[in-house]
Amino acid sequence: MPKLISLASKWTPEQQNLFRTSITGLAQVNIDDDATFLSSDLEEISRTTGLPLQVLIALRQHIVSEMMISSFHPNIMVNYISSHFDPLDRLLGGGMRIGDMTELLSEHPHLLEKLMVQFMQGFLNHCPDAHICHVDTNGSFQTRILHYTKVMSLSRIECHKAFTVPKINQIMDRYGALQLASQQVKDKPMLIVIQDIGYLMDSDWNVTLDQVKKLEDTILQLKLMNITILVSHHLVPTTPRRYELTLDNIVDLRLNLSSNHQDLHIDITKARHVKTPQSCSVSM
């Protein structure tokens, strides 16, 4: 793997000045190549070395961007993840596409979780060597994850809690870096699930446009790596909905869920690869 100091020699003088101290400090703890750095825990490095965490994050983002420019090309092969609901899979031409960003919306959180788990199960079945990163924004899912031991291998699911948008960005940055460092991107697909991302966007008025733009840029980078993104959004009728105006342009598939207590009704309100709008009903 390239040494960090060799990579830095190709950067602009401004970039070299910005990251020189960090590269020197990393070398002192035996982190001197890109693969080791990309797979390291930046918070732990910051605590150990005293290097500013934000500079370490910026350094990793810079290296990731350069590696993506040189290493990644559009993936022309399309694979689908089954929802385990045949009527929905037929409408979608096979299911949720690997490498896409899919958004699930509903006023009923149990419907969101049901379809989210179905897609997670479908992903693990479709990709035997893959794993899932699950990000819980309100702390609710991790208390119930043991309920799904019969349908999913929990050893292949890594759970995180993130109660701010910057924390989501940090988690996604790390997984993008790990994917690059693994040298097995095509052989080991990844699914990142963000449960109730709208909860943060709509309820936390401390969220800034810069944070949202950073999240959008990160998701776009992950999609270029063929990482699949699945987000859910619990719609609360009384809450102002700022979220819809932010990440809409990078969503590839949007499903709106409702129920009549017997059937799950799914409206396809946005899809880049099939005709919209369409809808179907499946038995609960």
Residue, then its C-alpha position, 0 to 999 in steps of 0.5 A: m500500500p502507498k505510504l502516506i508521505s508518498l501520497a502527500s508528495k503529489w498534493t498541492p502545497e496547501q494540502q501538504n501544509l494542512f496534513r503534514t503534522s497529522i501524517t508525522g503524528l500518524a507515523q509515530v504510532n506506526i500508521d504510515d500507509d493508506a490501508t492502515f489509516l483508512s481502516s483505523d478508528l480516528e477517534e482512538i487515534s485522536r485520543t492517543t496522539g492528540l491530533p485534531l479529529q476534524v483534521l484526521i477526518a478531512l485527511r481520510q476524506h481527501i485520500v478516499s476521494e483520490m482513490m475513488i477517482s483512480s479506482f472506481h468506474p460505473n458498475i454496469m451489472v445490476n443486481y436486485i435485493s428481494s423484499h420477500f413481497d412478490p407483488l412489490d418485487r415484480l413492480l420493481g423488476g426484481g427488488m431494490r437495486i444494489g448500489d442504489m439509495t432507497e427510501l421508505l416512508s410511512e406514518h407507521p413505524h412498525l411498517l417501516e421496520k417490517l419492510m426494512v428488515q425484509f430488505m436486510q434479510g434479502f440482502l444477506n441472502h443475496c450476498p452470502d459474504a456481505h455485511i450490514c451497517h445499521v445506524d439507529t438515530n433514536g435508539s429504538f431498533q437495538t432494543r428489538i434486534l434480538h427479535y430477528t435472530k430467526v430471520m437474520s444472522l446478527s453476526r453480519i450486522e454491525c449496529h451503531k447509534a447516531f443522534t446527530v447528522p455529523k455522527i452519521n457522516q462520521i460512521m458512513d465515512r469510516y465504512g467507505a474508507l474500510q470498503l476502499a481499504s479492503q481491496q475486495v469491493k466487488d466481492k463483498p457488497m455492503l448495505i448501510v441502513i439508516q433508521d429514521i433519518g428524517y427524525l434528525m432532519d425534521s426534529d433537530w433544528n441544529v442541523t445545518l445545510d453544510q451538514v446535510k450537504k456533507l451527508e449528500d456528498t458522502i452518500l454519493q461517494l458510497k454509491l459510486m463504490n456500489i454500496t447500497i443505502l437504505v433509509s427509513h423516515h417515520l412521517v409525523p403529520t404535526t412535524p414540519r418536514r424539512y427533510e424532503l427538500t434536502l436529499d431528494n435528488i440522490v434518492d433512487l427509489r422511494l416507497n410510501l407505506s400504509s396499512n388497512h390493518q390486514d394488508l400492507h399497501i406500498d406506493i412507488t412514488k419515485a424510481r429511476h428504473v421503473k415506471t412511477p407511480q405504481s402501487c401494490s398491496v401485500s398480506m401482512 
